[in-house]
Amino acid sequence: MAVFLKGNPALDRVTHWQGSGDLVVEVVTKGDRSREKLDFYAKLGTREVVVVDRDPWQLELYRLHRGKFKRAKVIKPG
């Protein structure tokens, strides 16, 4: 999932967006490489990435800082 805020330079091509969202949500599945995509999203200029991991259950928030993603927060159940 991607969120495009007002003022984002990405282009709405009706069938798809050309450019990166301001926020991207990645859901981890077995054999998935969600965290390996962080460098790709950084190159596109994505500002934040949320990784939803189900084993163990947790949310990880990554924020772009000086061209690299830094993990800003981990939220676990309870």
C-alpha positions in Angstrom: 0.0 0.0 0.0 1.2 3.5 -0.7 -0.1 6.9 0.5 0.4 10.0 -1.7 0.0 13.3 0.1 -1.0 16.6 -1.5 2.0 18.1 -3.2 3.7 14.8 -3.9 5.4 15.0 -7.3 4.3 11.5 -8.3 2.1 11.4 -11.4 -1.4 9.8 -11.3 -1.6 7.8 -14.5 -5.1 6.6 -13.6 -4.1 2.9 -13.9 -1.0 3.4 -11.7 1.2 6.0 -10.1 4.5 7.1 -11.5 6.8 7.9 -8.6 6.9 7.0 -5.0 4.3 7.5 -2.2 5.1 9.5 0.9 4.3 6.4 3.0 4.6 2.7 1.9 3.3 -0.2 3.9 5.0 -3.6 3.5 3.5 -6.8 4.9 6.1 -9.5 5.5 5.3 -13.0 4.3 7.3 -16.2 4.4 10.4 -15.8 2.3 9.7 -12.1 1.9 12.4 -9.5 1.5 10.5 -6.4 2.6 13.4 -4.9 4.5 15.7 -5.4 1.6 13.5 -2.9 -0.4 14.4 0.0 1.9 17.3 1.2 -0.2 15.0 1.1 -3.3 12.4 3.2 -1.5 15.1 5.6 -0.3 16.3 6.2 -3.9 12.7 7.0 -4.9 12.3 9.5 -2.1 9.7 7.7 -0.1 9.6 9.4 3.3 8.3 6.6 5.6 7.9 2.9 5.4 5.9 0.7 7.8 6.8 -3.0 7.9 4.1 -5.2 9.3 5.7 -8.4 10.5 3.5 -11.3 11.6 6.2 -13.6 13.1 6.7 -12.1 15.7 3.8 -9.6 15.5 5.2 -6.1 15.3 5.1 -2.9 13.4 8.4 -1.2 12.4 8.4 2.4 11.3 11.4 3.5 9.2 12.0 7.2 8.4 14.2 8.6 5.6 17.1 10.5 7.1 19.9 11.9 4.8 19.1 9.5 2.0 18.9 6.3 4.2 16.1 4.7 6.2 16.5 4.6 10.0 14.2 2.5 12.2 12.4 5.1 14.2 10.0 2.9 16.2 9.0 -0.8 16.9 5.5 -1.5 18.2 4.7 -4.9 19.6 1.3 -6.2 20.9 0.4 -5.4 24.5 
